[in-house]
Amino acid sequence: MVRKNYSFTVIVHKDEDMFVSECPEVGTVSQGSTIEEAIDNLKEATELYLEEFPIKQESKPVMGIFEIIKNDKTKEAIQA
């Protein structure tokens, strides 16, 4: 059996009392009570997923950030 190392992106955010981890390349999601646990659980979930659905081609995502401006209609109504 030939083994190959893959590198994936992990995104972690806090959701109430848990940390949620996501792998955008594969679409797997997991959680844990700490960041480390959330990432470890995501690794396991991703490994299990890839056993059933192997990667057909390797590509690297382009990561960036963007900003939006949220209008607060309540403030606008009060000022009018």
N, C-alpha and C positions, 0 to 999 in steps of 0.2 A: 504494500500500500504506500503510495506516494503522499506525503503530507506537505501542505503548503500553508505558510503563514499569511493571514489577511489582516489588514488594518481597517478599522471602521471608526466612524464618528459616533460620539455619544453626546446627547443633549440631556441635561438633568435640570429639572425644576421642582420646586417645593409645591406640594398640593396638600393643603391642610397639614396633617401630622406625618405625611409620608413624602419620600423623594421619588419622583417618577423619572425613569431613564428611557430614552428612545434612541434607536439606531435608524437614521433616515435612509441609509443605503438599502437596508433589508426590510424595514418597516416593523421591526420587533419593538416591543415595549415591555417594561417591567417596573418593579418598584421595590423599595426597601425602607427601613426605618432610618438608615444613614445613607449618605452619598455612596460610600464604598459598597454597602450591601446592595443598593440599587444597581450599581454598575456590575457587580458580580452576578446578580440575578439576570441582568441583561445579557451578559456573556453566555450564561448557561442557556437562556432562551434562544439566543441567536445560533449557538452551536446546534441545538435540537432542531431549529427551523432549517438550517442548512443541510442537515442530514436528509431531510425530506425534499428540500428544494435547493439543490446545489446552484452555486453562482455560475451563470453561463459566460459572463464576461466581466472583467474587472474594470471598474471606472472609479475615478475619484470625484466626489461632489465639489462644487464650488460653494464655499460658505461666505456669507456676508450678513450685514445687518441693514435694516431699514427703519424709518421713523414715520409715524403717522401723527396727525394733530387731531385730537378729539375735541369736538365742540360740545360744551356743556350747555344744553338748551335751557336748563333751569336758571343758570346765571343770566342768560340772554333775556328770559322772560321777566326776571326781577328787575333788570336794568331798564327795560322798556317802559 
